[in-house]
């Protein structure tokens, strides 16, 4: 009688299918929290189903967006503080969707790592679910990829995919005109852009992630990991109230590059840099790198995470609505003739 061979398994190659299954079970309650009208099926199938009619749409146009978190992940990995990057991932996608006038409906994530650590992965995906709850989107699927040899130990990468909808004819930008008022909604810090430069400036400063933060309580690493602010619910409320002509999510390229994306040909913007205070993190970054103001404005959000272009007659009412929705609002300037963004005053 011969003994059976002890053949090699997938686990011997570094992929643990059981760990992946355990993760799916662990995150099901988090995904369930995000359920909303329209969801027909969720985690576990080969695809996820969504019913637009059940979500209340009659003649819908779909809008899609995809994004990642960038090298902010390096800080999360190095500090072990991974709980907020899932919120970042959702925010980077759904804040873009709402700029088109769309309501985010559902979200899918892609999580890739060399060796799946169930606890770390669960914390990340629970953060994604929290971002979905805050923006009204359902987490209906995703992919967890364990790829030995592709990532160093402990490293991971994230990508997100959001789909939204609006009724036909409701797309933004629409109706932007000379004299429209520009309302700036305050950011919650650096958000998720410019982190390669942030990390370089931290290196120049000589500080470690566990050092006391120079501009706030807590550690430097924790402060720099403050999640991206979600503007979806307040923006949708403003759009539905009337008078919103455009929204610009201030991501890579800063105010200088993002605002012109929603302005018609021949129109630009006049912005007073003294209209809002430069929050501590940006002052520290500017000082640490001896950065020119122009470089700061085209790299970071500088304290303004979303700009809303509104009818001048509705500006005061919309500013009040945003404040009621929990936003901090600054009246930045107005739309004017001539392409580009023209700044007056100085950041302070």
N, C-alpha and C positions, 0 to 999 in steps of 0.2 A: 504494500500500500504506500502511495506517495503522498507527501504533505503538499497542500495547496500552496501556490506561490504567494509571498507577501508582496503583492504588486504595489506600485507607486500610486498615490492618490493626489487629487487636486490640492488637498491641504499640504502635502509634501512640497508642492510648488509654491506655497505661500498664500493660497486663496482658501478662506474658511467660509464655506457656504452656510454652515450652521450659524456662524456669527452674523452673517447677512440676514438670515431669517429671524434671528433674535432681535436684530435692530428694527426690522419691519414691525414686529409685534410691539416693541417698546414705543415706537413713534405713532402707532395707530390712534391712541387717545389725543395726541397733539394735533394730528390731522383732523380728527373728528371735531375739535374745537372750531375749525375754520369752515364748517359746513354752512352753506347758504342756498337760497332758492336757485334751482337750476342744476345742482349736482345730482347726477344719476348713478354714478359709480365712483369709487375711490381707489385706495391702495389695493394692490394685489393682482389686478388683471394685467393683460398685455397692453391695455390702453384705458383711458378714463373718459367717461361720457358726460356731456353737459348740454342741457336743454335751454336754448335761448328764450323760447316762449315762456317756459316756467320762470325764467328770470325777469319776465315782464317786458320783453322786447317784441315789437311788431314788424319793423322793417330794419333790422340791424345791419350795421357795418362792423366787421371785426377789426381790431387793432392789436398788433403783437409787438412785443419788445423783449430783448434779451440783454443781459449784462452780467458782470461779475463784481468782485469786491477789490480786485487789484492787490497791490503789495501791502495793503493794510492787513492782509492775512498773515504776513510775516510777523507782525507784532503780536497778533493773536496766538500764533503758534509758539513764539518765543516766551510769552508770558503765561500761556495756558489759559488765558481768558478768552474762550471761544464763544461765549453765550450770546454776544451781540452781533456777530458777523452775519448771522442768518437774517437779522432785521435789516442790516445793510443790503444784503442781497436782494431782498424783496423791494426795499425802497428804491434802489437804483433802477429797477424795472418799472414799478408801478408809478413812480413820480414822472417817468417819461410818458407812460400811457395817458395820464390825466392831462398832459400838455396838448394832446390831440383832441381833448374833450371826451375821452373814453372813461367808462367805469371799469376798473379791473374786475374780472370775473373769476379767473382761476390762475394758479401758479404751479409750475413744476420746477424741481431742482435737480442739479447734477452734482454729486459729491464724489470726488475721486481721491484715493489715498493709496499708499504702498501696502500698509497693513491696517485692516479695519480694527479700530479701537471703539468698541460699542458705546462706552460711556461718552467719549469725546464726540462721536458722530451724533449720538442722541441729543446732546446739548446743542449742537449746531442746528440740527433739524427742528428742535423745539423752538429755537430762535427764529427760524424760518416761519414756523407756524404762528408765532407771536406777531411777526410782521404782517402775515396774511390776515390775522384777526384785526389788527389795527387799520388795515386798508380795505377790509370787506371782501377780500379774495379768498377762494377756497384752495387749499393745498390738496390737489387731486392726484398727484403722481410725482415720480422722480426716478432717479437712477443712482444707486450706490455702486461705485466701481472700485474694486480692490485690485490693484495692479502692482504686484511685486516688481521691484527693480526700476519703477518709473519715478518714484518719489522717495526722498530720504526718510528715515524713521521719524514719525510724528508729523510729517508734512501732509498737507491736503490742498485741494483746490475746489473752488465752487463756481458754478454758473447757474443762472436763473432764467426762466422763461415765463412771461406773463401774457395772458390774452385778455383783452377787454372788448367792450362793445359800446356803440352809441347808435342812436336812431339816425337813419340816413338824412343828410343835410345839416347835421349838428357839429361837423368837424371844426376844430380850431387849428390854426388861427383864422379869424374871420372878422372883417370890418375894422382892422387896425387903421387908424387915421392920425394925421397931424393933430397934436393937442391932447391925445390920449394920455392919461396919467399912469405912471409906473409905480406900483406898490411893491415893496420888497418885503418878503416874509423871512424872518430871521432863521438862520441855521442853528443847528445844535453842535457846531464845531466844524471840523475839517470835512466831515461826511466821508466820502469814499474815493476822493480824487487827490492826486498830488502826493501820494504817500512815498513814492520813491525819493522825492525831494524832502519830505518830512523826515524820513529815515536818515538821509544824508545830513540834514541839519542837526538831528539828535546826535549823530556821530561827531559832528563838529563841536557840539556843546560839551561833549565828554560825559554826559549823563547816561545812566542806565535806565532801563524800563521801570525798575523798582525805586528810582530816586523820587524824592518829593517833587510834585508838579510845580513848576515856577509860577503858574498863573491860577491855580485852583487847588482845592483840597484833594488829597489822595495822591496816588503815584502818577508819574509821567505816562507810563504805559496805559493805565486805566483811563486816564483822561483822553488820550489819543484814540482810544477804542470806543469813545462815545458813539452810539449808532447814528446813522443817517436819519434825519427827521422825515417822517411820512406826512406828505401834504394832501393826500388823496381826499379824505373826507371833507376837509375845509375847502379845497378847491372845487369839488363837486357841488357843495352847497352854494358857493359863489356863482358858479356857472349856471346853476338852476335858478338863481335869483335874477339873473339878467345883467348885462352890461360888461361882461368879461369878453375881451376880444382876443386875448392870447395869453399863454403862460410859457415861461422859459425856465426849465430846470437848470440850475447853475451847477454844472458838473465840470468835467475836464475842459479847460479853456476859459474857465472863470466867467466873470461878467462880460468881459471884452468879446469873447467868442460866441457865447450862448445866446445872448439877447438878440443879436442881429439875425439869428436863425428864424425868428418868428415875425420879423418886420418885412413889409413889402419892399420891393425894389424902389429906390429913391428916398426911403425914409430911414432915419436913424434915431438915436436917443441922446438926450442931454441928461446927465446924472450928476447930482451934487454929492460928492464924496463925504461931505460933512453931515449928510442927512441921517447917518446912523453911526453908532460907536463901533470902532474896530475891537472885536472881542479879544480877550487876553491871549489866546493861542496864536492868533495871526500877528499880534504885536510881537510876541516872542519869536515866532518864525522869521518875521521881517528883521528884527534886531539881530538874531543869531546869525543869519546869513547876509546881513547888510544888503538886503534885497531892495531893488528899485521898486517903487510903487507900481509901475506898469507891469513888472514881472509878477508881483503879488496878485494883481487884478486879473491876469490871464492864466494863472495857475490854480488859484484857490477861490472858494466862494466868498471869502472875506467877510463872512457873517450874514450873507444873504443867500438862502438856499433855493428860493423860487421868486421870480419876478412875474407879477400879474399886470398885464396891460389892460386898462379899463377905460370906459367912457368917462370923460371928465365929470359929467353930470351925476354919475353914479359912484364917484370915487369915495366920497365920505361914507356913504351907506355901505359900500363893500368893505372899506377899511374897518368899519364897526362890526360887520358880519364876521370878518376874519378874526378880529379880537374876541368875539363871542365864541368862536370855534377853538380858541386857545392859542392862536398865532400872535406873535409880536410883529407889528406892521410898521414899516417906515415908508414915507412918501419920498421916493428917490428922485423923481424928475418927470420928464414927459417925452413923448414922441415928437420928433421934429424933422424938417426937411434935410436931406443929405445923408448918405449912407454912413454907417459906423456909429460907434459909441463915443461921445465927447464928454469928458469929465471936467468938472470944476471943483474948486476946493481941494481938500486933502484928507486922506484917511487919518483918523486920530482916535 
